[in-house]
Every structure is written in C-alpha cells, then in structure tokens.
Amino acid sequence: MNFNDFTQRLAQVDARGLGIELVALVACVAAAWALCKWFGRDQPKDSIWFGERTFDGVLFPLLALVLTEVARRVVIDFQTVLVLRIAVSVFLSLAVIRLFARVLRAVFPASNLVRLLERTISWLAWIAAVLWIVGLLPPVLAELDDITLAFGKTRVSLQTIFQGVLSAGLVMVIALWIASTIEKRILREAVTDLSMRKVASNAVRAFLLLVGLLFALSAVGVDLTALSVLGGALGVGLGFGLQKLAANYVSGFVILLERSIRIGDNVKVDTFEGRITDIKTRYTLIRAGNGREAIVPNESLITSRVENLSLADRKFNIATTVVVGYDSDVAQVQGILCEAAKAQARVMSDPAPVAFLMNFAPDGLEFTLNFWVADPDKGKDNLRSAINIAILDGLRGAGIDIPYPQRVVRVESLPAGAVPVEASVQAPSGQ
C-alpha cells in the first residue's frame, strides 16, 4: 500500500462504514480489557504481562491487536477498511513499546539508560506506525536499502543494519524476559539459599543472552565463524588491559559458588564494617549501620583479609563502658548494667548480657557491659544510646556516683611572703 492507496481509502470511507469500524474497534478494546482484568486480578504488580494497572502490560495491546486484526479481516469483505487498519498499526507499536519497557524495567529497575532506551524505542515505533498508516514506509525502506556502507570488501545497506539492530534487540529482550521469569518463578521456589539463587540467575541470564546474540547474528546473515577473530581479540584484550575486570567477574562467581560470604552476612573489610546487601558479578555492596554503602571489587574479597562476623554465629556483640566511684557496690553496679540491657527488646536473652569489672581507672571503677543482638543491620548506636540512658537513670536512682576526673596538685615551695590558701581563709565572725 502506498500513499495514493491511503488517500483513496480515505475518500471511500462513508459515515455508515466509519460507524461500523468504530463499533468493532470499541468491542475489541473492551474485550481485551475484560480478559486482562479477569486473568490479571491476582497477578503481582511487577508482572510483565499485566503491569501495575492490569492494562499497562504486554497482554492488553497484544490481545487488542489480535482481536482488531480479526475484525479487520471480517469487515474488509464488506467495505473499505481504514480505522481498523490504523488501529492495528497503533496496537502493534504499543505492544512493542510495552514489551521493551516492561522487560527492561524488570531487569534494570534503577538504570537511567533504560528510560532513554524507552523514549528512543517509543519514538521509532510511533514514527514507523505513522509511516505505515499513510503508506510511506515501503518507499522509506527502499531508500534505506539503496544507501550502503562499505566494511572492507563487504557493502551493507542501512536497511540491513536497521533490521539487524531491531532483530538483535528483540531477541535480547525476549532472552532477558525468559531469564527474569526463571529467576522469579522457578529459582525462588527451588533454591532457598539467596547466594546460590544469585549465581544461578546470573548464569542463566548470561547463557540466554549468548544464545540470543547468536540467533540474532544468524538472523541478519552474519557468519558465526567470523566470531573467532573477535574471540582472539577479546583474549588479547583480557591479557593486557582487562585483567582486573575479568578477575572481578570470575571472583564474583567464585564467591557465590563457595559461599564463603553470603548476602546478609556482616563482614569487615579493612576498616569498613557492614552487612552485605548484594553480590554483583563485578562488585559487592556492603551497607554500614549508619546508612553508608561501600562498593568493594570482588577480587578484593578473594585476595585480601575479610572478617565474616556471621559465618559461624549470627550473634553480634556490642559493648559499652561506664566508670563509677570507688565506694560503689560492685554487685549492685553489675546488676544495674545487666538490667538496663535486658530491658531492650532487641537484646538477646541467650547469651544473656554480662558486666565485668575491667579496670581500676584513675577516677573510679571501670565496668564493661557486653550484650548481643541478632539484627545489627537495624543499627548499633541507637541501641547503645538507649542502654546508656537506662544505665544513667539506674545509677542515679541507686545513688551511685559517676565521678568527674580528679587531679591532685602538689605545691613543693612558695615564694617568700606568700600566704597559704588555708591561712588566708578567715573564720566567720562570732565563732
């Protein structure tokens, strides 16, 4: 169909035929919406098929496209079709946009590049739909086919490049969709360990992307034997400039497979201490209790010393120190310290909090209170502050002194004529 055919169809449409097409279109859209509403009532909000509001997923434009195409084939036997033909192209473009957008958001939820790709795909899809509706798409494709680029002895047209990019993108998105579905529906039920689920999902995604890439290259006519040259170049690059990058990727899979550290463990790397929130293929995210997050290359976790505070025991020890006067009752102070810790809900009862007399400090007796928690990711300073406040109230209530720093100054000699302080103090009159 060319532009002249479009103008002829536009001239042949009458009010009665237009009304029939509109009624058929409304019926198709209503049927697609009803089916999506019925089957999507129990679906999760991140579903690619149904989306957050049932009709913003892939299924709604796909059903509307199929029903509208069926209606177009039925109506075309009786009259000239224009509205349904336009609707078919609109729903096709909408289905492509929804497919790319929903899959990319599900796989890369926090990427700014995804939003740029969504806008680019949307513009290309709507431009192609408009060109197809008015009959200008075939001439545009013919012009693109006439424009060729030379790659050595091979000449490739812009149409071939465009079709190759579109085919590769479509195959990649479908591969990512399958990998995401396997991770959510199968791995979550079959694999309970979070680290093993992570390595399995990464391996499945990498395998599907590789297979998808090979299929996409074959679809556009690329000889796969030519990839041997690319493989050799990649090997040389890994040998010279990409050793660290390759080492981090390999280390990521080694960490996940060995499970020496796992997601949720509390670790200490150098002087940074926190909880592992995610293990990527290239780096590991460690979040401290104060909210700071460190990005640690996986190779560092393999080659350097790492303290895993959760490997053998999930209990996490916290300590606080207090100094009281020398005339205080040791047992009473220990009881006040332990009771202050036991009053907090987060403090574990087994092992129970314990207080020790650790040092005879210059200003008083130094006690250290040790207590354990199972959720250090919720914060340590906030719990230590609450226990310190309870200790202060308990000591004040028992009349136990918390001494100020005391210093004794000795005067070896006085200048001639100086009067000692004691001698200068006059007794009150009348005494």
Secondary structure, DSSP 8 states (H G I E B T S, - for coil): --HHHHHHHHHH--HHHHHHHHHHHHHHHHHHHHHHHHHTTT--TT-TTT-SSSSSSSHHHHHHHHHHHHHHHHHTTTS---HHHHHHHHHHHHHHHHHHHHHHHHHSTT-HHHHHHHHHHHHHHHHHHHHHHTT-HHHHHHHHHH-EEEETTEEEEHHHHHHHHHHHHHHHHHHHHHHHHIIIIIIHHH---HHHHHHHHHHHHHHHHHHHHHHHHHHTT--GGGHHHHHHHHHHHHHHT-HHHHHHHHHHHHHHHHTSS-TT-EEEETTEEEEEEEE-SSEEEEE-TTS-EEEEEHHHHHHS-EEETTSS---EEEEEEEEE-TTS-HHHHHHHHHHHHHTSTTB-SSS--EEEEEEE-SSSEEEEEEEEES-GGG-SHHHHHHHHHHHHHHHHHTT----------------TT---HHHH----TT-
